[in-house]
Amino acid sequence: MKRCEEQSKLLSKRIDDLNRKQRTHRLRVRAGILESFFTKPELLTDDQVMDVLRLAFRQPEVKRFVAGIEASLTVLQDSDFCI
């Protein structure tokens, strides 16, 4: 019984590690994508980048685009089922 509990803890830790690595990778990739839109990203402060993003995401066409993506993902998630 104790061995099973230890294995369960190890597996849980491994899952947490993999999730953290996956998130870190996603954040790095997306940061690179964002920086690719600036000619000199190293010159901008974090606040300036945030201001650019706030301005961009206020645009109605961007809001509609993001809402459409999120809606389609929700539909896909709702249709997932196990056999």
C-alpha positions as YAML, in Angstrom:
chain: A
units: angstrom
residues:
- id: 1
  name: MET
  ca: [0.00, 0.00, 0.00]
- id: 2
  name: LYS
  ca: [2.78, 2.44, 0.95]
- id: 3
  name: ARG
  ca: [4.62, 1.64, -2.29]
- id: 4
  name: CYS
  ca: [1.52, 2.49, -4.32]
- id: 5
  name: GLU
  ca: [1.19, 5.81, -2.50]
- id: 6
  name: GLU
  ca: [4.83, 6.63, -3.20]
- id: 7
  name: GLN
  ca: [4.41, 5.75, -6.88]
- id: 8
  name: SER
  ca: [1.30, 7.89, -7.01]
- id: 9
  name: LYS
  ca: [3.19, 10.86, -5.51]
- id: 10
  name: LEU
  ca: [6.04, 10.37, -7.97]
- id: 11
  name: LEU
  ca: [3.64, 10.27, -10.92]
- id: 12
  name: SER
  ca: [1.83, 13.34, -9.66]
- id: 13
  name: LYS
  ca: [5.14, 15.21, -9.35]
- id: 14
  name: ARG
  ca: [6.12, 14.10, -12.85]
- id: 15
  name: ILE
  ca: [2.82, 15.38, -14.25]
- id: 16
  name: ASP
  ca: [3.33, 18.72, -12.48]
- id: 17
  name: ASP
  ca: [6.86, 18.97, -13.89]
- id: 18
  name: LEU
  ca: [5.66, 18.22, -17.42]
- id: 19
  name: ASN
  ca: [2.84, 20.76, -17.14]
- id: 20
  name: ARG
  ca: [5.27, 23.42, -15.90]
- id: 21
  name: LYS
  ca: [7.71, 22.67, -18.76]
- id: 22
  name: GLN
  ca: [4.87, 22.79, -21.29]
- id: 23
  name: ARG
  ca: [3.68, 26.16, -19.92]
- id: 24
  name: THR
  ca: [7.23, 27.57, -19.91]
- id: 25
  name: HIS
  ca: [7.72, 26.48, -23.51]
- id: 26
  name: ARG
  ca: [4.38, 28.03, -24.55]
- id: 27
  name: LEU
  ca: [5.25, 31.32, -22.84]
- id: 28
  name: ARG
  ca: [8.66, 31.49, -24.49]
- id: 29
  name: VAL
  ca: [7.24, 30.76, -27.93]
- id: 30
  name: ARG
  ca: [4.50, 33.35, -27.55]
- id: 31
  name: ALA
  ca: [6.96, 35.96, -26.25]
- id: 32
  name: GLY
  ca: [9.07, 35.36, -29.35]
- id: 33
  name: ILE
  ca: [6.03, 35.74, -31.57]
- id: 34
  name: LEU
  ca: [5.13, 39.03, -29.88]
- id: 35
  name: GLU
  ca: [8.67, 40.38, -30.15]
- id: 36
  name: SER
  ca: [8.76, 39.55, -33.85]
- id: 37
  name: PHE
  ca: [6.24, 42.37, -34.43]
- id: 38
  name: PHE
  ca: [8.64, 45.01, -33.09]
- id: 39
  name: THR
  ca: [11.68, 46.22, -34.99]
- id: 40
  name: LYS
  ca: [13.65, 46.81, -31.78]
- id: 41
  name: PRO
  ca: [11.88, 44.95, -28.96]
- id: 42
  name: GLU
  ca: [14.83, 45.37, -26.60]
- id: 43
  name: LEU
  ca: [14.17, 49.13, -26.50]
- id: 44
  name: LEU
  ca: [10.59, 48.80, -25.24]
- id: 45
  name: THR
  ca: [9.64, 48.58, -21.60]
- id: 46
  name: ASP
  ca: [7.15, 46.01, -20.34]
- id: 47
  name: ASP
  ca: [4.64, 48.83, -19.82]
- id: 48
  name: GLN
  ca: [5.01, 49.97, -23.43]
- id: 49
  name: VAL
  ca: [4.44, 46.44, -24.73]
- id: 50
  name: MET
  ca: [1.37, 46.17, -22.48]
- id: 51
  name: ASP
  ca: [0.07, 49.48, -23.85]
- id: 52
  name: VAL
  ca: [0.45, 48.20, -27.42]
- id: 53
  name: LEU
  ca: [-1.44, 45.01, -26.53]
- id: 54
  name: ARG
  ca: [-4.21, 46.92, -24.75]
- id: 55
  name: LEU
  ca: [-4.63, 49.19, -27.76]
- id: 56
  name: ALA
  ca: [-4.64, 46.28, -30.19]
- id: 57
  name: PHE
  ca: [-7.14, 44.22, -28.22]
- id: 58
  name: ARG
  ca: [-9.54, 47.16, -27.92]
- id: 59
  name: GLN
  ca: [-10.10, 47.11, -31.68]
- id: 60
  name: PRO
  ca: [-13.55, 45.69, -32.56]
- id: 61
  name: GLU
  ca: [-12.21, 43.43, -35.30]
- id: 62
  name: VAL
  ca: [-9.64, 41.95, -32.92]
- id: 63
  name: LYS
  ca: [-12.30, 41.39, -30.25]
- id: 64
  name: ARG
  ca: [-14.52, 39.61, -32.81]
- id: 65
  name: PHE
  ca: [-11.62, 37.51, -34.07]
- id: 66
  name: VAL
  ca: [-10.60, 36.40, -30.57]
- id: 67
  name: ALA
  ca: [-14.22, 35.73, -29.60]
- id: 68
  name: GLY
  ca: [-14.61, 33.55, -32.71]
- id: 69
  name: ILE
  ca: [-11.50, 31.54, -31.88]
- id: 70
  name: GLU
  ca: [-12.62, 31.05, -28.28]
- id: 71
  name: ALA
  ca: [-16.12, 30.04, -29.37]
- id: 72
  name: SER
  ca: [-14.78, 27.45, -31.81]
- id: 73
  name: LEU
  ca: [-12.49, 26.02, -29.12]
- id: 74
  name: THR
  ca: [-15.41, 25.82, -26.69]
- id: 75
  name: VAL
  ca: [-17.44, 23.91, -29.27]
- id: 76
  name: LEU
  ca: [-14.52, 21.49, -29.81]
- id: 77
  name: GLN
  ca: [-14.11, 20.96, -26.07]
- id: 78
  name: ASP
  ca: [-17.83, 20.38, -25.60]
- id: 79
  name: SER
  ca: [-17.80, 17.76, -28.35]
- id: 80
  name: ASP
  ca: [-14.91, 15.79, -26.79]
- id: 81
  name: PHE
  ca: [-16.05, 12.58, -25.24]
- id: 82
  name: CYS
  ca: [-14.57, 9.28, -24.19]
- id: 83
  name: ILE
  ca: [-15.77, 5.97, -25.54]
...
